[in-house]
Amino acid sequence: MVTFGFLNCYTSSGQDVNKLMQEYDTAKNTTSKTDIFYKYYSSSGDSVPEMIIKLVNLSNQLKKKKDPTVIAIIDLVLADKYSYLGDYTNSLRYSISSLKNFEDVKDSLGIIRSLFLIGNSLVFSKNYDQALIYLKKAVILTENTGDILHADILNAAAYCMVMLKKPDSAFVYIKPAIEIGWREKDTASLAYYIGTLGEGYLANKNYDLAKPLINQSFQYSLQNNMKDLLANNSNDLSQLYYETEVFDSSIYYARKGIYYAGSRAYLLDAYEWLYKSFEKQEQKDSVSKYFRLAVTLRDSIFSVEKNRTVQSMNFQQQLWEKENAQNLIRAQKEFRYKLTLYISFGIVIIILIVAILLYRNSQQQKKSKHQIEKAYGDLKSAQSQLIQSEKMASLGELTAGIAHEIQNPLNFVNNFSEVNKELVEELKIKNEKLKIEDDEVRELLNDITQNLEKINHHGKRADAIVKGMLQHSRTSSGQKELTDINALCDEYLRLAYHGFRAKDKSVNAVPIAIGIKTDFDPTVGKITVVPQDIGRVMLNLINNAFFAVGEKAKLKAAGYMPLIFMSTKRKRSNIELRIEDNGTGIPQKIIDKIFQPFFTTKPTGQGTGLGLSLAYDIVRGHGGEIRVETKEGEGSKFILQLPLQENV
């Protein structure tokens, strides 16, 4: 799942070589100069082999200019064209040549791109260890840019880690690449990065997480008409279904891989998954057909001659590095010879330099360790959120089905318990009229009445749970509209307060002074939400706060004054809503469970455990976040963040 994304295709009218060189001479940087050559050979409508022939001829014509930058750029374009044809040997040869020329003229951007293309050629040749050597150099050179090129290089390095069976290392590389893609809103690049993350989970045999990521990459690829990536996504899905023994689906996606494949590497993968799947279904003719195609194509890509050429290219690169090292040694000897005249002063300088370098190296190691730990923590958090979302979706479907099935028999239980209670009362009246003085009958009638009351009580409780399940699982049909958040907060705060006073008799019987404070930011204004759904979230959280302070007030602690605090605040990209109380708080050991369905801290009969779970789904459905800060015995603080603009 690699991309070489810095050459863009243009269309224009025909140009001659003189005009081409005039444009080259006025170009400002390597990017512009590279695009000029690519534009020139894309304008004619030639096939890729024809473009390669013209590029080689132009390179020979321009060598008399003795401009290594021109030759380096042409080599770079040639390397890209050969890579597209699946000729990774020539791609590697020209990319190494471009690297040498860019190093001679100290063109940092050209060096980065050459390193990237060398890494890509080695990846497609399945030399992942060697590819990482060049890709890691490119990562270091671009780490301060934070642009799409840096993200592409990180993605290529992550792919190598996946193929080397090191998915944990792959996650460290791919996470910042995905963050850059989201920030730049570049769905074409995200198609690659999300696909690589899916391949990481696929390599780790985590099919439940791999499948939605690869499908998402497939959708982005369709949007951007990225046929090679569509082929790769199809091959990944074929592998996933093969490994999960759904061979019909594996064959279906392998055929899609053949349909979309432009690169021979992707075509080879599709052939291999096809014959493996047919082999499992014992379809010998199809196995034989696609096995022959795979062997023929594999031999053409990875022949012995080409492997020898790859080794020759690596040896040539080693010779260049050795030559540079020898030059460096000679320079060091001359420098030491000159320093003999100032030996005392030189020793002091060397000691200072070593001390500074050691200190700097120590600081860099600490910084790198901290960044890795942070990235790993963020990745675990994202993984937990993804798993939670999958669980919520599955649970919603399950609870809807269960609730509908339970609803009818439960209605019969409740209705017949009330009818039977009325019949027992009529029987008691009839006994009194007939003046039957039988204590045993009277006790039996009283016992039946009590049992029916208990059946009715628990039936209504079960009915409340079922309604909560239906409410939790239903998809909101409310329309989003511009809503004044401050007015909505004030409305539901008053509604919750009056509802609590009407429901909890102790609040009226024993005058508990519940303090209510608000701090609404007047700059919040209106945002696009479903007001009924967000109101349900507020009502649930405020009711929980009233319950918590009410329970703590019953303990009659000296000097305790119940307090509810609600506030809004406008930030750069979102609205923050806080609901705080100084009630009983939440024990730290259950803090990770409070957003799970059917989990409640309230006494039996006073809560279904679906309120916070429903609130979590509604907030996430609006593209926001909800979290809790609490300390047992001191109170809780629920924080909602809603985006200012509706997420696409």
C-alpha positions as CSV (number, residue, x, y, z in Angstrom):
1,M,0.0,0.0,0.0
2,V,2.6,2.6,-1.2
3,T,2.2,5.8,-3.1
4,F,4.6,8.0,-5.1
5,G,2.5,11.1,-5.1
6,F,4.8,14.0,-6.1
7,L,4.4,13.9,-9.9
8,N,1.2,15.3,-11.1
9,C,-0.3,14.8,-14.6
10,Y,-1.1,17.8,-16.7
11,T,-2.6,18.4,-20.2
12,S,-1.4,21.1,-22.5
13,S,-0.5,21.9,-26.1
14,G,2.7,20.6,-27.7
15,Q,6.0,22.2,-26.9
16,D,9.5,22.1,-28.4
17,V,12.7,21.4,-26.4
18,N,13.8,25.0,-26.5
19,K,10.6,26.2,-24.9
20,L,10.9,23.4,-22.4
21,M,14.4,24.6,-21.3
22,Q,13.2,28.2,-21.1
23,E,10.5,27.1,-18.7
24,Y,13.1,25.0,-16.8
25,D,15.5,28.0,-16.5
26,T,12.8,30.2,-14.9
27,A,11.4,27.5,-12.5
28,K,12.0,28.3,-8.8
29,N,12.4,24.9,-7.2
30,T,12.8,21.1,-7.8
31,T,9.0,20.6,-7.7
32,S,8.3,23.1,-10.4
33,K,11.2,21.8,-12.6
34,T,10.0,18.2,-12.2
35,D,6.5,19.1,-13.1
36,I,7.7,20.9,-16.3
37,F,9.3,17.7,-17.6
38,Y,6.3,15.6,-16.6
39,K,3.9,18.1,-18.2
40,Y,5.9,18.1,-21.4
41,Y,5.7,14.3,-21.9
42,S,2.1,14.0,-20.7
43,S,0.8,16.5,-23.2
44,S,1.4,14.5,-26.3
45,G,-0.8,11.5,-25.3
46,D,2.0,9.1,-25.8
47,S,2.1,5.7,-24.0
48,V,4.4,5.2,-21.1
49,P,7.0,3.3,-23.1
50,E,7.0,6.1,-25.8
51,M,7.5,8.7,-23.0
52,I,10.5,6.7,-21.7
53,I,12.1,6.6,-25.1
54,K,11.7,10.4,-25.5
55,L,13.0,11.1,-22.0
56,V,16.1,9.0,-22.6
57,N,16.8,10.9,-25.9
58,L,16.3,14.2,-24.2
59,S,18.7,13.3,-21.4
60,N,21.4,12.5,-24.0
61,Q,20.7,15.9,-25.8
62,L,20.9,17.9,-22.6
63,K,24.1,16.3,-21.1
64,K,26.1,18.9,-23.0
65,K,24.6,21.6,-20.7
66,K,26.5,19.8,-17.8
67,D,23.6,20.6,-15.5
68,P,23.4,17.7,-13.0
69,T,20.0,19.0,-11.7
70,V,18.5,18.6,-15.2
71,I,19.8,15.0,-15.5
72,A,18.7,14.2,-11.9
73,I,15.1,15.4,-12.6
74,I,14.9,13.4,-15.9
75,D,16.2,10.3,-14.1
76,L,13.6,10.9,-11.4
77,V,10.7,11.0,-14.0
78,L,12.2,7.9,-15.8
79,A,12.3,6.0,-12.5
80,D,8.7,6.8,-11.8
81,K,7.6,5.7,-15.3
82,Y,9.6,2.4,-15.0
83,S,8.0,1.8,-11.6
84,Y,4.5,2.3,-13.2
85,L,5.4,-0.4,-15.8
86,G,6.5,-2.8,-13.0
87,D,10.2,-2.6,-14.2
88,Y,11.6,-2.1,-10.7
89,T,15.1,-2.8,-11.7
90,N,15.3,0.1,-14.1
91,S,13.3,2.2,-11.7
92,L,15.9,1.5,-9.0
93,R,18.8,2.2,-11.3
94,Y,17.5,5.7,-12.4
95,S,16.4,6.6,-8.9
96,I,19.8,5.9,-7.5
97,S,21.4,7.9,-10.3
98,S,19.1,10.8,-9.5
99,L,20.0,10.6,-5.8
100,K,23.7,10.8,-6.6
101,N,23.2,13.9,-8.8
102,F,21.0,15.6,-6.2
103,E,23.6,15.0,-3.5
104,D,26.2,16.6,-5.7
105,V,24.2,19.8,-6.0
106,K,23.0,19.5,-2.4
107,D,19.3,19.7,-3.5
108,S,17.5,18.6,-0.3
109,L,14.0,18.2,-1.9
110,G,15.4,16.2,-4.7
111,I,17.3,14.0,-2.3
112,I,14.1,13.3,-0.3
113,R,12.2,12.3,-3.4
114,S,15.0,10.1,-4.8
115,L,15.2,8.3,-1.4
116,F,11.4,7.9,-1.4
117,L,11.4,6.4,-5.0
118,I,14.3,4.1,-4.1
119,G,12.3,2.9,-1.1
120,N,9.1,2.4,-3.3
121,S,11.1,0.4,-5.9
122,L,12.5,-1.9,-3.2
123,V,9.1,-2.3,-1.6
124,F,7.6,-3.5,-4.9
125,S,10.6,-5.8,-5.3
126,K,9.7,-7.2,-1.8
127,N,13.1,-6.1,-0.4
128,Y,11.4,-4.5,2.7
129,D,14.5,-4.4,5.0
130,Q,16.5,-2.5,2.4
131,A,13.5,-0.2,1.6
132,L,13.3,0.8,5.3
133,I,16.9,2.0,5.2
134,Y,16.1,4.7,2.5
135,L,12.6,5.4,3.8
136,K,13.8,6.1,7.4
137,K,16.3,8.6,6.0
138,A,13.5,10.4,4.1
139,V,11.4,10.4,7.3
140,I,14.1,12.1,9.2
141,L,14.6,14.7,6.5
142,T,10.9,15.6,6.3
143,E,9.8,15.3,10.0
144,N,9.7,19.1,10.5
145,T,7.5,19.7,7.4
146,G,4.4,17.8,8.4
147,D,3.1,17.8,4.8
148,I,1.6,15.1,2.6
149,L,5.0,14.1,1.2
150,H,6.1,13.3,4.8
151,A,2.8,11.4,5.3
152,D,3.4,9.4,2.1
153,I,6.9,8.4,3.3
154,L,5.5,7.4,6.8
155,N,2.8,5.3,5.0
156,A,5.5,3.5,2.9
157,A,7.5,2.8,6.0
158,A,4.4,1.5,7.8
159,Y,3.7,-0.8,4.9
160,C,7.2,-2.3,5.2
161,M,6.6,-3.0,8.9
162,V,3.3,-4.7,8.0
163,M,5.1,-7.0,5.5
164,L,7.9,-7.7,8.0
165,K,5.2,-8.9,10.5
166,K,5.8,-6.0,12.8
167,P,2.3,-4.4,13.1
168,D,3.0,-2.6,16.3
169,S,5.8,-0.6,14.6
170,A,3.6,0.0,11.6
171,F,1.0,1.6,13.8
172,V,3.6,4.1,15.1
173,Y,4.4,5.2,11.6
174,I,0.8,5.2,10.1
175,K,-1.0,7.2,12.9
176,P,0.8,10.6,12.2
177,A,0.3,10.0,8.5
178,I,-3.5,9.6,9.0
179,E,-3.6,12.7,11.2
180,I,-1.9,14.7,8.4
181,G,-4.4,13.4,5.8
182,W,-7.4,14.4,8.0
183,R,-5.9,17.8,8.6
184,E,-5.3,18.4,4.9
185,K,-8.7,16.9,4.0
186,D,-6.9,14.8,1.3
187,T,-9.2,11.8,0.7
188,A,-6.9,10.4,-2.0
189,S,-4.0,10.2,0.5
190,L,-6.3,8.9,3.3
191,A,-7.3,6.1,1.0
192,Y,-3.7,4.9,1.1
193,Y,-3.1,5.5,4.8
194,I,-6.4,3.9,6.1
195,G,-5.7,1.0,3.8
196,T,-2.3,0.5,5.3
197,L,-3.7,0.6,8.8
198,G,-6.3,-2.0,7.7
199,E,-3.4,-4.2,6.4
200,G,-1.7,-3.8,9.8
201,Y,-4.8,-5.3,11.5
202,L,-5.0,-7.9,8.7
203,A,-1.4,-9.0,9.3
204,N,-2.2,-9.2,13.1
205,K,-5.2,-11.5,12.2
206,N,-7.6,-8.9,13.7
207,Y,-10.2,-9.2,10.9
208,D,-13.0,-7.3,12.7
209,L,-10.9,-4.1,12.7
210,A,-9.3,-4.7,9.4
211,K,-12.5,-5.2,7.3
212,P,-14.1,-1.7,7.9
213,L,-10.8,0.1,7.4
214,I,-10.1,-1.6,4.1
215,N,-13.7,-1.0,3.0
216,Q,-13.3,2.7,3.9
217,S,-10.1,2.9,1.8
218,F,-12.0,1.2,-1.1
219,Q,-14.7,3.9,-0.9
220,Y,-12.1,6.8,-0.9
221,S,-10.3,5.1,-3.9
222,L,-13.6,4.9,-5.8
223,Q,-14.2,8.6,-5.1
224,N,-10.8,9.5,-6.6
225,N,-10.7,6.9,-9.4
226,M,-7.5,5.3,-8.0
227,K,-7.5,2.0,-9.9
228,D,-4.2,0.5,-8.6
229,L,-5.3,1.2,-5.0
230,L,-8.7,-0.3,-5.8
231,A,-6.9,-3.4,-7.0
232,N,-4.8,-3.5,-3.8
233,N,-8.0,-3.1,-1.6
234,S,-9.7,-5.9,-3.5
235,N,-6.7,-8.1,-3.0
236,D,-6.7,-7.3,0.7
237,L,-10.4,-8.2,1.0
238,S,-9.7,-11.4,-1.0
239,Q,-7.0,-12.3,1.5
240,L,-9.3,-11.5,4.5
241,Y,-12.1,-13.7,3.2
242,Y,-9.6,-16.5,2.3
243,E,-8.2,-16.5,5.8
244,T,-11.7,-16.5,7.3
245,E,-12.7,-19.4,4.9
246,V,-15.3,-17.5,2.9
247,F,-13.9,-18.6,-0.4
248,D,-16.7,-17.4,-2.7
249,S,-16.1,-13.8,-1.4
250,S,-12.4,-14.3,-1.7
251,I,-12.8,-15.3,-5.4
252,Y,-15.1,-12.3,-6.0
253,Y,-12.7,-9.7,-4.7
254,A,-9.7,-11.4,-6.4
255,R,-11.5,-11.0,-9.7
256,K,-12.1,-7.3,-8.8
257,G,-8.3,-7.0,-8.2
258,I,-7.7,-8.3,-11.8
259,Y,-10.2,-5.8,-13.2
260,Y,-8.7,-2.8,-11.5
261,A,-5.0,-3.8,-11.6
262,G,-2.7,-1.5,-13.7
263,S,0.5,-2.6,-12.0
264,R,1.8,-6.1,-12.5
265,A,2.5,-6.4,-8.8
266,Y,-1.2,-6.1,-7.9
267,L,-2.2,-8.4,-10.8
268,L,0.2,-11.1,-9.4
269,D,-1.4,-10.8,-5.9
270,A,-4.9,-11.2,-7.5
271,Y,-3.8,-14.4,-9.4
272,E,-2.3,-15.9,-6.3
273,W,-5.5,-15.4,-4.2
274,L,-7.6,-16.8,-7.0
275,Y,-5.8,-20.0,-7.4
276,K,-5.5,-20.5,-3.6
277,S,-9.3,-20.0,-3.2
278,F,-10.1,-22.3,-6.1
279,E,-7.8,-24.9,-4.6
280,K,-9.8,-24.8,-1.4
281,Q,-13.0,-25.4,-3.5
282,E,-11.2,-28.2,-5.4
283,Q,-11.8,-26.6,-8.8
284,K,-8.8,-28.0,-10.5
285,D,-9.2,-26.4,-13.9
286,S,-9.3,-22.9,-12.4
287,V,-6.5,-23.7,-10.0
288,S,-4.3,-24.8,-12.9
289,K,-5.2,-21.7,-15.0
290,Y,-4.4,-19.1,-12.4
291,F,-1.4,-20.9,-11.0
292,R,0.2,-20.8,-14.5
293,L,-0.6,-17.1,-14.9
294,A,0.8,-16.3,-11.4
295,V,4.1,-18.3,-12.1
296,T,4.6,-16.7,-15.5
297,L,4.0,-13.2,-14.1
298,R,6.2,-13.8,-11.0
299,D,9.0,-15.0,-13.2
300,S,8.8,-11.9,-15.4
301,I,8.9,-9.6,-12.4
302,F,11.4,-11.4,-10.2
303,S,13.7,-13.2,-12.6
304,V,17.2,-14.2,-11.7
305,E,18.7,-11.6,-14.1
306,K,16.7,-8.8,-12.5
307,N,17.7,-9.9,-9.0
308,R,21.3,-9.8,-10.1
309,T,20.8,-6.2,-11.5
310,V,19.2,-5.2,-8.1
311,Q,22.3,-6.5,-6.3
312,S,24.5,-4.6,-8.8
313,M,22.6,-1.4,-8.1
314,N,23.0,-2.0,-4.3
315,F,26.7,-2.6,-4.8
316,Q,27.0,0.6,-6.8
317,Q,25.3,2.5,-4.1
318,Q,27.7,1.0,-1.5
319,L,30.7,2.0,-3.7
320,W,29.4,5.6,-3.7
321,E,28.9,5.6,0.1
322,K,32.4,4.1,0.5
323,E,33.9,6.8,-1.7
324,N,32.1,9.5,0.3
325,A,33.4,7.9,3.5
326,Q,37.0,7.8,2.2
327,N,36.7,11.5,1.3
328,L,35.5,12.2,4.8
329,I,38.5,10.3,6.3
330,R,41.0,12.3,4.2
331,A,39.4,15.5,5.3
332,Q,39.6,14.5,8.9
333,K,43.3,13.7,8.6
334,E,44.0,17.1,7.1
335,F,42.0,18.7,9.8
336,R,43.9,16.8,12.5
337,Y,47.3,17.7,10.9
338,K,46.4,21.4,11.1
339,L,45.2,21.1,14.6
340,T,48.7,19.9,15.7
341,L,49.8,23.5,15.8
342,Y,47.1,24.3,18.3
343,I,46.9,21.1,20.2
344,S,46.1,22.5,23.6
345,F,43.3,24.7,22.4
346,G,42.0,22.0,20.2
347,I,41.6,19.5,23.0
348,V,39.5,21.9,25.0
349,I,37.2,22.6,22.0
350,I,36.8,18.8,21.3
351,I,35.9,18.2,24.9
352,L,33.3,20.9,24.8
353,I,31.8,19.7,21.5
354,V,31.6,16.1,22.8
355,A,29.9,17.3,26.0
356,I,27.4,19.3,23.9
357,L,26.7,16.4,21.6
358,L,26.2,14.0,24.4
359,Y,23.8,16.3,26.1
360,R,21.9,17.0,22.9
361,N,21.7,13.3,22.1
362,S,20.4,12.6,25.6
363,Q,17.7,15.2,25.2
364,Q,16.7,13.9,21.7
365,Q,16.4,10.3,23.1
366,K,14.1,11.5,25.9
367,K,12.0,13.5,23.4
368,S,11.8,10.5,21.0
369,K,10.8,8.2,23.8
370,H,8.1,10.6,25.0
371,Q,6.7,11.0,21.4
372,I,6.6,7.2,20.9
373,E,4.8,6.7,24.2
374,K,2.3,9.4,23.4
375,A,1.7,8.0,19.9
376,Y,1.2,4.5,21.4
377,G,-1.3,5.9,24.0
378,D,-3.2,7.8,21.3
379,L,-3.4,4.7,19.1
380,K,-4.7,2.6,22.0
381,S,-7.3,5.2,22.7
382,A,-8.4,5.3,19.1
383,Q,-8.6,1.5,19.0
384,S,-10.7,1.5,22.1
385,Q,-13.1,4.0,20.6
386,L,-13.4,2.0,17.4
387,I,-14.1,-1.2,19.3
388,Q,-16.7,0.7,21.5
389,S,-18.4,2.0,18.3
390,E,-18.6,-1.5,16.8
391,K,-20.0,-2.9,20.0
392,M,-22.6,-0.1,20.2
393,A,-23.7,-0.7,16.6
394,S,-24.1,-4.5,17.2
395,L,-25.8,-4.0,20.5
396,G,-28.3,-1.5,19.0
397,E,-29.4,-4.1,16.5
398,L,-29.6,-6.9,19.1
399,T,-31.5,-4.8,21.7
400,A,-34.0,-3.6,19.1
401,G,-34.9,-7.2,18.2
402,I,-35.0,-8.4,21.8
403,A,-37.1,-5.5,23.0
404,H,-39.7,-5.9,20.2
405,E,-40.0,-9.6,21.0
406,I,-40.3,-9.0,24.8
407,Q,-42.8,-6.1,24.5
408,N,-46.0,-8.1,23.6
409,P,-45.7,-10.9,26.3
410,L,-44.7,-8.2,28.8
411,N,-47.9,-6.2,28.1
412,F,-49.9,-9.4,28.7
413,V,-48.2,-9.9,32.1
414,N,-48.9,-6.3,33.2
415,N,-52.5,-6.3,31.9
416,F,-53.5,-9.6,33.3
417,S,-51.9,-8.9,36.7
418,E,-54.1,-5.8,37.0
419,V,-57.2,-7.8,35.8
420,N,-56.5,-10.6,38.3
421,K,-56.1,-8.1,41.1
422,E,-59.5,-6.6,40.3
423,L,-61.0,-10.2,40.2
424,V,-59.5,-10.9,43.7
425,E,-61.0,-7.7,45.0
426,E,-64.4,-8.7,43.6
427,L,-64.0,-12.2,45.2
428,K,-63.3,-10.5,48.6
429,I,-66.4,-8.4,48.3
430,K,-68.4,-11.5,47.3
431,N,-67.1,-13.4,50.4
432,E,-68.1,-10.6,52.7
433,K,-71.6,-10.5,51.1
434,L,-71.9,-14.3,51.6
435,K,-70.5,-13.9,55.1
436,I,-68.0,-16.7,54.6
437,E,-65.8,-16.7,57.7
438,D,-62.8,-18.7,56.5
439,D,-59.5,-17.4,57.7
440,E,-57.5,-19.6,55.4
441,V,-59.4,-18.4,52.3
442,R,-58.9,-14.7,53.4
443,E,-55.2,-15.3,53.9
444,L,-54.9,-16.9,50.5
445,L,-56.7,-14.0,48.9
446,N,-54.4,-11.5,50.6
447,D,-51.3,-13.4,49.5
448,I,-52.6,-13.5,45.9
449,T,-53.2,-9.8,46.0
450,Q,-49.6,-9.1,47.3
451,N,-48.1,-11.4,44.7
452,L,-50.1,-9.6,41.9
453,E,-48.8,-6.3,43.2
454,K,-45.2,-7.5,43.0
455,I,-45.8,-9.0,39.5
456,N,-47.3,-5.6,38.4
457,H,-44.4,-3.6,40.0
458,H,-41.7,-5.7,38.4
459,G,-43.5,-5.9,35.1
460,K,-43.6,-2.1,34.9
461,R,-40.0,-2.0,35.8
462,A,-39.2,-4.5,33.0
463,D,-41.4,-2.4,30.7
464,A,-39.3,0.7,31.5
465,I,-36.2,-1.3,30.6
466,V,-37.6,-2.4,27.3
467,K,-38.6,1.1,26.4
468,G,-35.1,2.3,27.3
469,M,-33.7,-0.5,25.0
470,L,-35.9,0.6,22.1
471,Q,-35.0,4.3,22.7
472,H,-31.3,3.3,22.9
473,S,-31.3,1.3,19.6
474,R,-33.5,3.6,17.5
475,T,-31.9,5.8,14.8
476,S,-32.8,9.5,15.4
477,S,-35.0,10.9,12.6
478,G,-34.7,14.4,14.0
479,Q,-33.5,17.1,11.6
480,K,-30.5,19.1,12.4
481,E,-31.1,22.9,12.7
482,L,-29.5,26.0,14.0
483,T,-30.0,26.0,17.8
484,D,-29.3,28.5,20.5
485,I,-27.3,26.3,22.9
486,N,-27.5,28.7,25.9
487,A,-31.3,28.8,25.6
488,L,-31.5,25.0,25.3
489,C,-29.3,24.5,28.4
490,D,-31.4,26.9,30.4
491,E,-34.7,25.3,29.3
492,Y,-33.6,21.7,30.2
493,L,-32.0,22.8,33.4
494,R,-35.3,24.3,34.6
495,L,-37.2,21.2,33.3
496,A,-35.0,18.8,35.2
497,Y,-35.2,20.8,38.4
498,H,-39.0,20.9,38.4
499,G,-39.2,17.3,37.5
500,F,-36.8,16.3,40.3
501,R,-38.8,18.3,42.9
502,A,-42.0,16.6,41.7
503,K,-40.5,13.1,41.7
504,D,-38.4,13.1,44.9
505,K,-40.8,13.8,47.8
506,S,-37.9,14.3,50.2
507,V,-36.9,17.5,48.4
508,N,-40.3,19.0,49.4
509,A,-40.7,17.3,52.7
510,V,-37.2,18.2,53.9
511,P,-36.2,21.6,52.4
512,I,-32.8,20.8,50.8
513,A,-31.3,24.0,49.5
514,I,-30.0,22.8,46.1
515,G,-27.9,25.6,44.7
516,I,-27.9,26.0,40.9
517,K,-25.3,28.2,39.2
518,T,-24.9,28.9,35.5
519,D,-22.2,30.5,33.4
520,F,-23.3,30.7,29.8
521,D,-20.8,32.2,27.3
522,P,-22.8,34.9,25.2
523,T,-20.5,34.3,22.2
524,V,-21.6,30.7,21.9
525,G,-24.4,31.6,19.5
526,K,-26.1,28.9,17.4
527,I,-24.8,25.6,16.1
528,T,-26.3,22.9,13.9
529,V,-27.6,20.0,16.1
530,V,-30.8,18.0,16.6
531,P,-32.2,20.0,19.5
532,Q,-34.4,17.1,20.9
533,D,-31.5,14.7,21.0
534,I,-29.0,17.1,22.6
535,G,-31.8,18.0,25.0
536,R,-32.2,14.4,26.0
537,V,-28.4,14.3,26.7
538,M,-28.6,17.4,28.9
539,L,-31.7,16.1,30.7
540,N,-30.1,12.8,31.5
541,L,-26.8,14.4,32.8
542,I,-28.7,17.0,34.9
543,N,-31.0,14.3,36.4
544,N,-27.9,12.3,37.3
545,A,-26.4,15.3,39.0
546,F,-29.6,16.0,41.0
547,F,-29.7,12.3,42.1
548,A,-26.0,12.5,43.2
549,V,-26.5,15.6,45.4
550,G,-29.8,14.2,46.7
551,E,-28.1,11.0,47.8
552,K,-25.2,12.9,49.5
553,A,-27.7,15.2,51.2
554,K,-29.4,12.1,52.8
555,L,-26.1,11.4,54.6
556,K,-26.6,14.7,56.5
557,A,-22.9,15.6,56.5
558,A,-22.1,18.7,58.5
559,G,-21.9,21.9,56.4
560,Y,-22.8,20.1,53.1
561,M,-24.6,22.4,50.6
562,P,-25.8,20.6,47.4
563,L,-24.6,22.5,44.3
564,I,-25.2,22.1,40.5
565,F,-23.1,24.1,38.1
566,M,-23.8,24.4,34.3
567,S,-21.6,26.4,31.9
568,T,-20.9,26.8,28.2
569,K,-17.8,28.1,26.5
570,R,-16.9,28.8,22.9
571,K,-13.5,27.5,21.8
572,R,-11.6,27.6,18.5
573,S,-13.3,24.7,16.8
574,N,-16.0,23.5,19.2
575,I,-18.5,24.4,21.9
576,E,-17.8,23.1,25.4
577,L,-20.7,22.3,27.8
578,R,-20.0,21.4,31.4
579,I,-22.4,19.9,34.0
580,E,-20.8,19.7,37.5
581,D,-22.1,18.6,40.9
582,N,-20.6,18.1,44.4
583,G,-22.5,14.9,45.0
584,T,-21.4,11.4,45.7
585,G,-19.0,11.1,42.7
586,I,-18.2,7.9,40.8
587,P,-15.7,5.2,42.0
588,Q,-12.6,5.1,39.9
589,K,-12.8,1.4,39.4
590,I,-16.0,1.7,37.4
591,I,-15.2,4.9,35.5
592,D,-14.5,2.9,32.3
593,K,-17.9,1.2,32.4
594,I,-20.3,4.1,32.9
595,F,-21.0,4.5,29.1
596,Q,-21.7,0.8,28.6
597,P,-25.4,-0.2,28.1
598,F,-27.3,-1.5,31.2
599,F,-24.5,-0.4,33.6
600,T,-25.9,1.8,36.4
601,T,-24.8,2.9,39.9
602,K,-28.4,3.6,41.0
603,P,-30.3,1.3,43.4
604,T,-32.5,-1.4,41.9
605,G,-35.6,-0.1,40.2
606,Q,-34.3,3.5,39.9
607,G,-32.3,3.2,36.7
608,T,-32.1,1.1,33.6
609,G,-28.4,1.8,32.8
610,L,-29.2,3.1,29.3
611,G,-29.1,6.9,29.9
612,L,-25.3,7.5,29.6
613,S,-24.9,5.0,26.8
614,L,-27.6,6.8,24.8
615,A,-26.0,10.2,25.6
616,Y,-22.6,8.8,24.4
617,D,-24.1,7.7,21.0
618,I,-26.0,11.0,20.5
619,V,-22.9,13.1,21.1
620,R,-20.6,10.9,18.9
621,G,-23.3,11.0,16.2
622,H,-23.0,14.8,16.2
623,G,-19.2,14.5,15.7
624,G,-18.5,15.5,19.3
625,E,-17.0,14.0,22.4
626,I,-18.1,13.3,26.0
627,R,-15.9,12.6,29.0
628,V,-16.1,12.6,32.7
629,E,-13.9,13.8,35.5
630,T,-14.8,12.6,39.0
631,K,-13.5,12.0,42.5
632,E,-15.4,9.6,44.8
633,G,-17.2,11.5,47.6
634,E,-16.5,14.9,46.2
635,G,-18.5,15.1,42.9
636,S,-18.5,14.7,39.1
637,K,-17.9,16.8,36.1
638,F,-19.3,15.8,32.6
639,I,-17.8,17.6,29.7
640,L,-19.4,17.7,26.2
641,Q,-17.7,19.1,23.1
642,L,-19.8,19.8,20.0
643,P,-18.2,20.9,16.7
644,L,-19.0,24.5,15.5
645,Q,-19.3,23.2,12.0
646,E,-21.1,20.0,11.0
647,N,-18.6,17.3,10.1
648,V,-18.6,16.0,6.6
